[in-house]
C-alpha cells in the first residue's frame, strides 16, 4: 500500500486557474500538489484559444491576400499549405505551454504530478501516474480544475466514421475539399469561416432556426449574412438524422423544414457542445455534487457541496471562457490566502467570437433586458458609418449598445465589426466605471480610430 502524502493544497488540473492558484499557494509557503492528466495549460493553451486564434490569423492573411486587388495590390494566386499552418500553430502552443511548465518547475514547494486523479474520500485522492504506479494524496484544501471536452451527439452512424471535433480538425495536414459542419454555435462558426478561407467548400447544418442561440436576432441575422457572403452554405432548421461514410467522404442526412436532404462532404466537423471532465473523477466517493450534465455544483464562492473542496473553470458549468476561469483563481486566492470575501455575484461576462469581423459582447443583450423588464434605449450604428472601417474596406456589421433610460448608464453592448472585441472592451471599462453614455458621446478620441465611432454611436440616442 502506497504511503499517503499530505499537502496544504491539492489542485487537480493545470489549466488557466489551476496553474496560478498552485503557484500562489506555494509562493505563500504552502505545500502544494498539482495533478495534471495530460498537458499543462489546459484547454486554452493546448486545444482552445491559443491554437484556434493562431489558425484564424493564418486564415485572415489568406482572405486579405485574395482581396489584394481591392486595395490596388497585385498578389497573384493564393494557396494555403495547411501543414505549415499546423506547424506554426504547434510551435506557438509549445512555446506557451513551455513557459507555464518552466514557471511551475521553478516554484519551490510545488510538486507537479502527471497522472489521472480520482477521489477515494472527501479530500483523499489516488493518482494513476503516467509512468505507472499510483500516489495517494490528501489536501487541507482541494481544488478541481478538470475542464471540459467535445461532446459528440448521439447521432446514428457517427461512431462508425472518422469525424472531426474542435481538437482533431486542427491537426489536419491538408485542406478539406468540402467540410460539413454540424452545429451553429461559436466554435462551429469560427472553424467554418476559417476553413472556407483556407479554400474548403463549407456547409453548416444547424438544428435551430438561427445561429448563436445566446445572441439577439439582429446580431444573428447579420452574422448569417456575413458567413453567407463569405461563400458558406448555411442550412437552418436542419435536424441531423444519421451519417455514414463512403469512399469519397461522408454523407449526412438532415431534415430541413420537414424535407429530407443528403449532404455529401469530404470531412465532417461535429461542433455541438462540450461536457465536463468529471465522469472519471470519482466525485461520488468525495460527496461532491454534480448536476445532471455532470457539472460540479458550486456556491457563489466556488465551494462545492464538500467543505474545503472547490471548483474552477469549465467543469463547474456556466460561461466557459479562459478569462472567467482566471477570475475564479483570483476569487479563491483572495478568499483562501488573503482573507477576502470575493464571490461571482455581479461578475461581468465579456466574450469575443473570432469570426471576421469579430463579435464582442458584454452585459445584457436586448433579449435579456426585455425578459428582466428593464427600461432601456438602443444605440445602433452600422460599421458602414465608421470612418476607420471604410478606410480599411472592412465595413461589415454594426455596433449596438443598450442604455438605461433613467440613469443613462450602459447596460450591455454587441460590437459586430472590425476589432469588435477591442471596442467592446472600451465599453466594458465605461460600464465598470459607471460612466453615463454621454461621457462617450462627448469624449475626445484620436482620429481616425475605431473608438471615435463611439461618439456617433451614442449620438443616435439624441
Secondary structure as GFF3:
##gff-version 3
##sequence-region A 1 462
A	DSSP	beta_strand	4	12	.	.	.	ID=ss1
A	DSSP	alpha_helix	18	27	.	.	.	ID=ss2
A	DSSP	beta_strand	32	36	.	.	.	ID=ss3
A	DSSP	alpha_helix	42	47	.	.	.	ID=ss4
A	DSSP	alpha_helix	49	66	.	.	.	ID=ss5
A	DSSP	three_ten_helix	68	71	.	.	.	ID=ss6
A	DSSP	alpha_helix	82	106	.	.	.	ID=ss7
A	DSSP	beta_strand	110	121	.	.	.	ID=ss8
A	DSSP	beta_strand	124	129	.	.	.	ID=ss9
A	DSSP	beta_strand	134	144	.	.	.	ID=ss10
A	DSSP	beta_strand	148	150	.	.	.	ID=ss11
A	DSSP	three_ten_helix	158	160	.	.	.	ID=ss12
A	DSSP	three_ten_helix	168	171	.	.	.	ID=ss13
A	DSSP	beta_strand	178	182	.	.	.	ID=ss14
A	DSSP	alpha_helix	186	198	.	.	.	ID=ss15
A	DSSP	beta_strand	201	205	.	.	.	ID=ss16
A	DSSP	alpha_helix	217	229	.	.	.	ID=ss17
A	DSSP	beta_strand	233	235	.	.	.	ID=ss18
A	DSSP	beta_strand	238	246	.	.	.	ID=ss19
A	DSSP	beta_strand	249	256	.	.	.	ID=ss20
A	DSSP	beta_strand	259	265	.	.	.	ID=ss21
A	DSSP	beta_strand	267	270	.	.	.	ID=ss22
A	DSSP	beta_strand	274	276	.	.	.	ID=ss23
A	DSSP	alpha_helix	283	286	.	.	.	ID=ss24
A	DSSP	beta_strand	309	311	.	.	.	ID=ss25
A	DSSP	three_ten_helix	313	316	.	.	.	ID=ss26
A	DSSP	alpha_helix	322	332	.	.	.	ID=ss27
A	DSSP	pi_helix	333	337	.	.	.	ID=ss28
A	DSSP	beta_strand	351	353	.	.	.	ID=ss29
A	DSSP	beta_strand	358	363	.	.	.	ID=ss30
A	DSSP	alpha_helix	366	371	.	.	.	ID=ss31
A	DSSP	beta_strand	376	382	.	.	.	ID=ss32
A	DSSP	three_ten_helix	383	385	.	.	.	ID=ss33
A	DSSP	alpha_helix	387	391	.	.	.	ID=ss34
A	DSSP	beta_strand	398	404	.	.	.	ID=ss35
A	DSSP	beta_strand	410	417	.	.	.	ID=ss36
A	DSSP	alpha_helix	420	432	.	.	.	ID=ss37
A	DSSP	alpha_helix	437	441	.	.	.	ID=ss38
A	DSSP	alpha_helix	453	459	.	.	.	ID=ss39
###
